[in-house]
Amino acid sequence: MRRRLAAVLVAAAFAVPAFAQQQEPFEPEGYRTDNYRAPVPATLAGARVLSTAEAEAIWRAKSGAFVDVLPRPPKPKNLPAGTVWRDAPRRNIPGSIWLPDTGYATLPPAMEDYFQRGLARVSGGDKAALLVIYCLADCWMSWNAAKRALAYGYSNIAWYPDGTDGWERAKLPTEEVQPETRPEQ
């Protein structure tokens, strides 16, 4: 009996670290700086976190502006001369504005300005307007961008962490979009 109890206690001691590793990620103090496609926290201080049903309700009521921040794949630098490059199409929540590459931890000044101008345009200059920020599931880009919008003084930020992955899983409509014109870097 004593050996069996000892074996159970040893097994339990080894199970704790495995359990601890499976806990959801916590919010970092600043922005996420790498490994942007990884499990995201369940929260974002200062923002509302939306389920797909909640995002759909806002979309159907047209009570908020949707902002996609998914990065745009860059054109390969080593393409042979004369090669035709076509961007992969992006299917998005209908009516969204696409501001690619605005969810990185650090933005060059031109991209900061691009993001701020895009948010001002989509909000009509009203920092209390509801903005729903998203990209894909398990994408820190949307978490960073929503946090950045809060830092810009927007007070009604909703973060939709399931993004277009969750939207498409729910069999909701999408449309092909092009990104907003952005500065050259």
MIKE-369072 format. One line per field, with one value per residue: x, z, y of N, C-alpha, C in turn; residue number from 0. Coordinates in nm, 3 decimals. Layout:
N
n.X = c(X ...)
n.Z = c(Z ...)
n.Y = c(Y ...)
ca.X = c(X ...)
ca.Z = c(Z ...)
ca.Y = c(Y ...)
c.X = c(X ...)
c.Z = c(Z ...)
c.Y = c(Y ...)
seq = c(NUM ...)
***
This chain:
185
n.X = c(0.082 0.195 0.394 0.240 0.103 0.323 0.403 0.182 0.202 0.449 0.387 0.190 0.344 0.501 0.303 0.213 0.393 0.339 0.069 0.082 0.210 0.009 -0.167 -0.348 -0.206 -0.079 -0.152 0.097 0.306 0.378 0.377 0.334 0.625 0.729 0.682 0.412 0.196 0.046 -0.106 -0.334 -0.403 -0.697 -0.796 -0.787 -0.676 -0.881 -1.024 -1.308 -1.364 -1.459 -1.687 -1.761 -2.037 -2.104 -1.950 -2.073 -2.332 -2.278 -2.183 -2.409 -2.590 -2.463 -2.322 -2.064 -1.725 -1.524 -1.193 -0.931 -0.614 -0.435 -0.115 0.030 0.151 0.487 0.623 0.837 1.187 1.371 1.264 1.274 1.344 1.065 0.881 0.551 0.383 0.137 -0.065 -0.183 -0.528 -0.735 -0.984 -1.243 -1.426 -1.726 -1.734 -1.523 -1.222 -0.896 -0.597 -0.304 -0.017 -0.004 0.003 0.241 0.495 0.661 0.627 0.733 0.758 0.605 0.424 0.291 0.158 0.000 -0.167 -0.295 -0.425 -0.595 -0.760 -0.878 -1.020 -1.202 -1.343 -1.464 -1.340 -1.418 -1.330 -1.468 -1.613 -1.723 -1.482 -1.393 -1.140 -0.936 -0.775 -0.660 -0.737 -0.558 -0.365 -0.143 -0.118 -0.363 -0.423 -0.208 -0.257 -0.512 -0.451 -0.275 -0.450 -0.604 -0.405 -0.380 -0.593 -0.851 -1.160 -1.350 -1.293 -1.313 -1.197 -1.163 -1.072 -1.091 -1.110 -1.108 -1.094 -1.265 -1.499 -1.542 -1.565 -1.812 -1.965 -2.024 -2.069 -1.807 -1.588 -1.381 -1.101 -0.895 -0.596 -0.588 -0.443 -0.103 0.190 0.508 0.780)
n.Z = c(0.000 0.080 -0.114 -0.340 -0.287 -0.281 -0.548 -0.676 -0.574 -0.685 -0.957 -0.967 -0.903 -1.133 -1.316 -1.265 -1.379 -1.655 -1.668 -1.596 -1.818 -2.003 -1.951 -2.046 -2.239 -2.079 -2.063 -2.201 -2.067 -2.247 -2.601 -2.798 -2.922 -3.094 -3.263 -3.363 -3.449 -3.243 -2.951 -2.801 -2.534 -2.321 -2.266 -2.297 -2.158 -2.106 -2.338 -2.501 -2.537 -2.802 -2.891 -3.172 -3.220 -3.093 -3.243 -3.490 -3.433 -3.392 -3.646 -3.809 -3.707 -3.787 -3.610 -3.547 -3.663 -3.860 -3.845 -4.007 -3.949 -4.056 -4.167 -4.486 -4.730 -4.836 -5.155 -5.309 -5.302 -5.477 -5.727 -6.067 -6.340 -6.509 -6.405 -6.313 -6.038 -5.815 -5.553 -5.285 -5.260 -5.020 -4.808 -4.633 -4.349 -4.452 -4.544 -4.392 -4.316 -4.436 -4.286 -4.327 -4.162 -3.929 -3.679 -3.566 -3.307 -3.300 -3.486 -3.778 -3.813 -4.041 -4.072 -3.827 -3.860 -4.082 -3.967 -3.767 -3.928 -4.075 -3.871 -3.781 -4.009 -4.043 -3.808 -3.829 -3.707 -3.445 -3.135 -2.958 -3.102 -3.187 -3.254 -3.409 -3.392 -3.566 -3.697 -3.775 -3.615 -3.314 -3.347 -3.273 -3.385 -3.406 -3.138 -3.053 -3.222 -3.135 -2.873 -2.927 -3.050 -2.829 -2.686 -2.848 -2.768 -2.829 -2.709 -2.723 -2.794 -2.943 -2.939 -3.159 -3.128 -3.271 -3.534 -3.897 -3.927 -3.728 -3.810 -4.067 -3.993 -3.874 -4.091 -4.201 -4.418 -4.645 -4.812 -5.093 -5.051 -5.086 -4.953 -4.767 -4.921 -4.862 -4.702 -4.869 -4.775)
n.Y = c(-0.119 0.124 0.159 0.187 0.428 0.598 0.579 0.698 0.959 1.039 1.025 1.225 1.449 1.473 1.529 1.788 1.991 1.946 2.011 2.280 2.387 2.379 2.581 2.873 3.146 3.443 3.796 3.999 4.264 4.465 4.479 4.182 4.037 3.843 3.521 3.531 3.377 3.202 3.054 3.281 3.521 3.507 3.748 4.109 4.383 4.659 4.630 4.482 4.138 3.941 3.681 3.467 3.478 3.720 3.902 3.865 3.965 4.239 4.301 4.242 4.429 4.653 4.814 4.868 4.925 4.717 4.601 4.463 4.327 4.152 4.048 4.127 3.913 3.955 4.052 3.825 3.886 3.777 3.714 3.613 3.838 3.973 3.797 3.737 3.862 3.778 3.873 3.669 3.610 3.780 3.690 3.833 3.966 4.099 4.442 4.523 4.708 4.672 4.681 4.598 4.454 4.606 4.509 4.436 4.431 4.656 4.946 5.115 5.475 5.561 5.349 5.359 5.603 5.536 5.338 5.490 5.684 5.515 5.409 5.647 5.720 5.503 5.520 5.758 5.967 5.960 5.878 5.724 5.549 5.219 4.982 4.688 4.469 4.241 3.939 3.645 3.326 3.257 3.460 3.697 3.944 4.082 4.116 4.280 4.504 4.587 4.657 4.865 5.047 5.114 5.249 5.470 5.613 5.529 5.430 5.233 4.956 4.643 4.319 4.057 3.753 3.509 3.573 3.569 3.296 3.184 3.309 3.201 2.931 2.939 2.958 3.207 3.494 3.601 3.832 3.911 4.118 4.411 4.552 4.863 5.144 5.183 5.327 5.329 5.127)
ca.X = c(0.000 0.283 0.459 0.138 0.084 0.444 0.397 0.079 0.257 0.552 0.316 0.125 0.447 0.541 0.188 0.194 0.456 0.268 -0.055 0.118 0.244 -0.112 -0.248 -0.351 -0.106 -0.119 -0.125 0.227 0.296 0.385 0.327 0.400 0.733 0.766 0.592 0.280 0.093 0.053 -0.224 -0.346 -0.473 -0.844 -0.831 -0.708 -0.715 -0.938 -1.103 -1.405 -1.324 -1.582 -1.707 -1.811 -2.178 -2.106 -1.900 -2.179 -2.440 -2.231 -2.176 -2.546 -2.651 -2.381 -2.298 -1.921 -1.640 -1.435 -1.057 -0.846 -0.473 -0.352 -0.004 0.024 0.277 0.568 0.668 0.973 1.290 1.456 1.190 1.341 1.286 0.951 0.788 0.429 0.353 -0.002 -0.091 -0.287 -0.649 -0.774 -1.129 -1.258 -1.561 -1.773 -1.736 -1.402 -1.107 -0.778 -0.476 -0.205 0.114 -0.014 -0.001 0.374 0.527 0.718 0.592 0.804 0.669 0.510 0.318 0.212 0.072 -0.095 -0.265 -0.374 -0.514 -0.698 -0.855 -0.952 -1.115 -1.309 -1.421 -1.519 -1.275 -1.481 -1.251 -1.561 -1.681 -1.688 -1.391 -1.370 -1.009 -0.917 -0.700 -0.690 -0.731 -0.421 -0.281 -0.111 -0.125 -0.486 -0.410 -0.119 -0.322 -0.619 -0.383 -0.221 -0.564 -0.634 -0.300 -0.408 -0.705 -0.982 -1.216 -1.452 -1.225 -1.352 -1.099 -1.224 -0.954 -1.107 -1.090 -1.177 -1.104 -1.389 -1.607 -1.565 -1.615 -1.954 -2.025 -2.070 -2.018 -1.682 -1.569 -1.241 -1.067 -0.760 -0.558 -0.586 -0.316 -0.013 0.317 0.619 0.879)
ca.Z = c(0.000 0.089 -0.245 -0.435 -0.253 -0.326 -0.695 -0.710 -0.543 -0.785 -1.083 -0.952 -0.908 -1.272 -1.391 -1.242 -1.482 -1.782 -1.656 -1.595 -1.955 -2.085 -1.918 -2.154 -2.222 -2.007 -2.134 -2.171 -2.028 -2.370 -2.718 -2.831 -3.013 -3.187 -3.263 -3.370 -3.468 -3.124 -2.867 -2.747 -2.405 -2.326 -2.228 -2.339 -2.065 -2.167 -2.456 -2.494 -2.618 -2.867 -2.951 -3.309 -3.215 -3.058 -3.360 -3.592 -3.393 -3.420 -3.792 -3.862 -3.662 -3.840 -3.497 -3.527 -3.780 -3.851 -3.890 -4.021 -3.944 -4.103 -4.253 -4.628 -4.768 -4.923 -5.285 -5.295 -5.359 -5.575 -5.846 -6.193 -6.415 -6.593 -6.334 -6.268 -5.896 -5.775 -5.411 -5.250 -5.225 -4.879 -4.785 -4.512 -4.302 -4.541 -4.494 -4.313 -4.372 -4.415 -4.258 -4.302 -4.100 -3.822 -3.552 -3.515 -3.179 -3.329 -3.619 -3.823 -3.807 -4.153 -4.046 -3.716 -3.921 -4.165 -3.878 -3.706 -4.029 -4.105 -3.759 -3.782 -4.121 -4.021 -3.692 -3.853 -3.615 -3.313 -3.058 -2.881 -3.195 -3.169 -3.353 -3.390 -3.452 -3.581 -3.811 -3.776 -3.482 -3.263 -3.412 -3.182 -3.458 -3.370 -2.996 -3.052 -3.286 -3.046 -2.761 -2.981 -3.068 -2.694 -2.653 -2.927 -2.706 -2.865 -2.583 -2.745 -2.874 -2.927 -3.002 -3.203 -3.142 -3.366 -3.666 -4.012 -3.907 -3.655 -3.894 -4.171 -3.928 -3.848 -4.224 -4.225 -4.548 -4.657 -4.943 -5.126 -5.029 -5.108 -4.839 -4.784 -4.973 -4.749 -4.739 -4.910 -4.666)
ca.Y = c(0.000 0.238 0.174 0.237 0.568 0.668 0.584 0.797 1.091 1.068 1.052 1.356 1.552 1.491 1.579 1.930 2.074 1.930 2.089 2.422 2.426 2.383 2.698 2.971 3.253 3.563 3.920 4.059 4.406 4.544 4.410 4.055 4.074 3.735 3.406 3.593 3.274 3.116 3.078 3.418 3.526 3.517 3.885 4.224 4.489 4.779 4.595 4.373 4.022 3.895 3.550 3.480 3.521 3.862 3.974 3.860 4.055 4.375 4.312 4.247 4.556 4.762 4.903 4.885 4.915 4.601 4.633 4.345 4.366 4.041 4.092 4.096 3.848 4.041 4.001 3.772 3.975 3.708 3.669 3.645 3.950 3.937 3.708 3.803 3.837 3.804 3.852 3.572 3.684 3.782 3.689 3.910 3.995 4.205 4.579 4.552 4.778 4.588 4.759 4.494 4.477 4.705 4.439 4.402 4.496 4.787 4.995 5.234 5.592 5.564 5.252 5.416 5.704 5.460 5.276 5.597 5.742 5.416 5.406 5.773 5.716 5.405 5.563 5.890 6.060 5.947 5.781 5.640 5.457 5.078 4.924 4.545 4.441 4.096 3.883 3.501 3.264 3.242 3.560 3.808 4.071 4.153 4.154 4.397 4.618 4.635 4.724 4.990 5.138 5.165 5.345 5.590 5.683 5.475 5.380 5.130 4.855 4.503 4.230 3.932 3.667 3.397 3.631 3.509 3.150 3.160 3.359 3.100 2.808 2.961 2.966 3.344 3.539 3.674 3.894 3.934 4.259 4.460 4.636 5.008 5.191 5.208 5.391 5.243 5.117)
c.X = c(0.087 0.352 0.361 0.112 0.204 0.443 0.295 0.132 0.364 0.486 0.250 0.227 0.492 0.427 0.171 0.265 0.385 0.139 -0.023 0.150 0.119 -0.202 -0.241 -0.248 -0.166 -0.087 0.016 0.206 0.295 0.318 0.400 0.501 0.775 0.663 0.447 0.166 0.108 -0.074 -0.219 -0.417 -0.625 -0.889 -0.741 -0.757 -0.762 -1.025 -1.204 -1.354 -1.452 -1.576 -1.754 -1.955 -2.188 -2.056 -2.006 -2.291 -2.402 -2.231 -2.317 -2.615 -2.579 -2.349 -2.151 -1.847 -1.541 -1.302 -0.975 -0.701 -0.379 -0.239 -0.026 0.157 0.357 0.601 0.810 1.075 1.369 1.379 1.268 1.268 1.172 0.851 0.668 0.402 0.208 -0.015 -0.196 -0.412 -0.678 -0.925 -1.151 -1.404 -1.611 -1.781 -1.614 -1.306 -0.986 -0.655 -0.363 -0.080 0.112 -0.019 0.135 0.401 0.580 0.679 0.681 0.707 0.566 0.396 0.231 0.110 -0.037 -0.205 -0.354 -0.471 -0.627 -0.803 -0.940 -1.058 -1.232 -1.398 -1.491 -1.460 -1.329 -1.407 -1.338 -1.637 -1.633 -1.602 -1.367 -1.242 -0.983 -0.814 -0.741 -0.695 -0.584 -0.324 -0.265 -0.115 -0.249 -0.481 -0.324 -0.189 -0.434 -0.559 -0.329 -0.335 -0.607 -0.532 -0.318 -0.527 -0.843 -1.036 -1.316 -1.395 -1.278 -1.250 -1.170 -1.112 -0.969 -1.095 -1.165 -1.183 -1.235 -1.511 -1.643 -1.615 -1.765 -2.033 -2.091 -2.007 -1.884 -1.679 -1.421 -1.213 -0.923 -0.724 -0.572 -0.448 -0.226 0.117 0.419 0.720 1.016)
c.Z = c(0.000 -0.045 -0.347 -0.412 -0.300 -0.478 -0.741 -0.686 -0.644 -0.918 -1.078 -0.961 -1.050 -1.356 -1.376 -1.347 -1.617 -1.780 -1.665 -1.736 -2.041 -2.051 -2.032 -2.130 -2.147 -2.093 -2.101 -2.131 -2.151 -2.483 -2.735 -2.940 -3.112 -3.180 -3.263 -3.393 -3.357 -3.042 -2.802 -2.612 -2.426 -2.300 -2.298 -2.254 -2.140 -2.287 -2.423 -2.583 -2.670 -2.908 -3.095 -3.309 -3.183 -3.175 -3.470 -3.559 -3.421 -3.571 -3.851 -3.826 -3.721 -3.731 -3.466 -3.659 -3.758 -3.918 -3.889 -4.025 -3.990 -4.191 -4.398 -4.666 -4.863 -5.055 -5.266 -5.368 -5.472 -5.695 -5.972 -6.264 -6.504 -6.525 -6.286 -6.124 -5.869 -5.627 -5.393 -5.213 -5.076 -4.873 -4.644 -4.470 -4.386 -4.472 -4.413 -4.390 -4.340 -4.405 -4.225 -4.233 -3.987 -3.684 -3.499 -3.386 -3.198 -3.471 -3.655 -3.822 -3.920 -4.131 -3.928 -3.772 -4.005 -4.079 -3.815 -3.805 -4.065 -3.996 -3.756 -3.893 -4.091 -3.903 -3.714 -3.759 -3.473 -3.234 -2.966 -2.971 -3.170 -3.285 -3.316 -3.466 -3.451 -3.689 -3.824 -3.633 -3.443 -3.333 -3.320 -3.253 -3.416 -3.224 -2.985 -3.108 -3.199 -2.927 -2.806 -3.001 -2.933 -2.655 -2.730 -2.870 -2.748 -2.744 -2.599 -2.840 -2.839 -3.004 -3.032 -3.231 -3.239 -3.510 -3.777 -4.002 -3.836 -3.737 -4.001 -4.113 -3.901 -3.978 -4.251 -4.354 -4.538 -4.795 -4.966 -5.115 -5.069 -4.987 -4.872 -4.836 -4.858 -4.796 -4.783 -4.796 -4.721)
c.Y = c(0.126 0.266 0.232 0.386 0.650 0.683 0.689 0.938 1.132 1.102 1.189 1.468 1.579 1.548 1.730 2.016 2.063 2.012 2.238 2.471 2.440 2.501 2.797 3.081 3.372 3.685 3.969 4.206 4.496 4.469 4.277 4.084 3.965 3.624 3.453 3.494 3.171 3.143 3.216 3.414 3.533 3.660 3.986 4.341 4.612 4.753 4.487 4.260 3.959 3.749 3.573 3.529 3.671 3.948 3.977 3.957 4.201 4.399 4.326 4.379 4.677 4.865 4.923 4.873 4.800 4.634 4.505 4.392 4.254 4.093 4.048 4.031 3.938 3.972 3.948 3.860 3.909 3.654 3.705 3.760 3.899 3.844 3.790 3.762 3.873 3.775 3.744 3.652 3.674 3.790 3.741 3.920 4.113 4.341 4.617 4.641 4.690 4.679 4.661 4.545 4.580 4.639 4.395 4.479 4.637 4.825 5.112 5.353 5.598 5.466 5.295 5.515 5.637 5.400 5.383 5.660 5.646 5.409 5.533 5.773 5.624 5.443 5.696 5.994 6.054 5.839 5.695 5.543 5.314 5.030 4.778 4.510 4.292 4.066 3.736 3.450 3.248 3.335 3.679 3.943 4.150 4.198 4.281 4.520 4.675 4.709 4.859 5.092 5.196 5.273 5.476 5.668 5.636 5.401 5.267 5.024 4.717 4.420 4.099 3.831 3.551 3.444 3.560 3.357 3.115 3.199 3.255 2.968 2.818 2.975 3.102 3.395 3.611 3.739 3.914 4.084 4.286 4.547 4.784 5.046 5.232 5.270 5.288 5.242 5.089)
seq = c(0 1 2 3 4 5 6 7 8 9 10 11 12 13 14 15 16 17 18 19 20 21 22 23 24 25 26 27 28 29 30 31 32 33 34 35 36 37 38 39 40 41 42 43 44 45 46 47 48 49 50 51 52 53 54 55 56 57 58 59 60 61 62 63 64 65 66 67 68 69 70 71 72 73 74 75 76 77 78 79 80 81 82 83 84 85 86 87 88 89 90 91 92 93 94 95 96 97 98 99 100 101 102 103 104 105 106 107 108 109 110 111 112 113 114 115 116 117 118 119 120 121 122 123 124 125 126 127 128 129 130 131 132 133 134 135 136 137 138 139 140 141 142 143 144 145 146 147 148 149 150 151 152 153 154 155 156 157 158 159 160 161 162 163 164 165 166 167 168 169 170 171 172 173 174 175 176 177 178 179 180 181 182 183 184)
***
